[in-house]
Amino acid sequence: PGWFSEISPMWPGEAHSLKIEKILFQGKSDYQNVMVFQSATYGKVLVLDGVIQLTERDECAYQEMITHLPLCSIPNPKKVLVIGGGDGGVLREVARYASIEKIDICEIDKMVVDVSKQFFPDVAIGYEDPRVTLHVGDGVAFLKAAPAGTYDAVIVDSSDPIGPAKELFEKPFFQTVANALRPGGVVCTQAESIWLHMDIIEDIVENCREIFKGSVNYAWTTVPTYPSGVIGFMLCSTEGPAVDFKHPVNSIDASERSLRFYNSEIHTAAFCLPSFAKKVIDAK
Ligand SMILES: NCCCN[C@H]1CC[C@H](NCCCN)CC1
């Protein structure tokens, strides 16, 4: 009955719309409004505070890229932490690595976990892996409590800076991530759109260059149902064994036939930027 339009002050003057077939869930958690609807052409859709988080049709692009860009850049990931990502899609991708022994996830909103398990079983399947431990709480506090050097990789699968994820875009958070990573450990964060948020990206790159003394790179990919049709990622490593994000040392795509989006060529291509973005990001 009608259309859902994603109107937000974060992308003024534009709105992507999806045709609604049926609204399946509407609720309000302690943190945000949660909605699920069946769309006409993108499968089921998860919306938080009016912002599209994922659709069944294109979630593979985001979940696979945010996971395999960092994890294919280090030889043998063993301990991985996911901040956010309550829908479970990143967990599904992390679970593909046999070398991994422990997967921690810290999601602030339990309703996101429960709603994903109920309406997006192919995404929430990530929770079924025995290596996964779910912590419901604030990611900043969780990281502060983690012993220094605990993780090989941290993946920050956050929503946008307006709402519960606001502090996941600020400098103190990046410092806590760096402390929780081993030398040569890697972090990958959701880093907005080069078409919409060059100012936010500029600040994030500047903060990351000051905190992460290994390599700092920006990658991007296409997700049709995110505003401007693209989403980016910050890939950073701490001082220690060198990490070359642009040339994967892991070829997960060779063994994983069920990958719908990620492959080692698109891994390398993801770091190629248009000139207007290169000028800002490489200059930092
Ligand atoms: N596991 C999927 C979580 C989705 N993360 C975010 C959801 C909001 C989305 N807004 C994009 C705003 C324009 N850059 C970014 C990804």
The ligand as an SDF file (V2000), in Angstrom:
LIG
                    3D

 16 16  0  0  0  0  0  0  0  0999 V2000
   24.4870   -4.7580    8.4450 N   0  0  0  0  0  0  0  0  0  0  0  0
   23.8580   -3.6770    7.7350 C   0  0  0  0  0  0  0  0  0  0  0  0
   23.8480   -2.4260    8.5570 C   0  0  0  0  0  0  0  0  0  0  0  0
   23.7570   -1.2040    7.6540 C   0  0  0  0  0  0  0  0  0  0  0  0
   24.7030   -0.2040    8.0000 N   0  0  0  0  0  0  0  0  0  0  0  0
   24.3840    1.1470    7.5760 C   0  0  0  0  0  0  0  0  0  0  0  0
   22.9110    1.4110    7.4730 C   0  0  0  0  0  0  0  0  0  0  0  0
   22.6550    2.8630    7.1260 C   0  0  0  0  0  0  0  0  0  0  0  0
   23.3210    3.2350    5.8280 C   0  0  0  0  0  0  0  0  0  0  0  0
   23.0560    4.6120    5.5140 N   0  0  0  0  0  0  0  0  0  0  0  0
   23.7670    5.1340    4.3610 C   0  0  0  0  0  0  0  0  0  0  0  0
   23.7370    6.6410    4.3960 C   0  0  0  0  0  0  0  0  0  0  0  0
   24.4580    7.2290    3.1870 C   0  0  0  0  0  0  0  0  0  0  0  0
   25.8610    6.9240    3.2260 N   0  0  0  0  0  0  0  0  0  0  0  0
   24.8110    2.9540    5.8890 C   0  0  0  0  0  0  0  0  0  0  0  0
   25.0630    1.5090    6.2840 C   0  0  0  0  0  0  0  0  0  0  0  0
  1  2  1  0
  2  3  1  0
  3  4  1  0
  4  5  1  0
  5  6  1  0
  6  7  1  0
  6 16  1  0
  7  8  1  0
  8  9  1  0
  9 10  1  0
  9 15  1  0
 10 11  1  0
 11 12  1  0
 12 13  1  0
 13 14  1  0
 15 16  1  0
M  END
$$$$
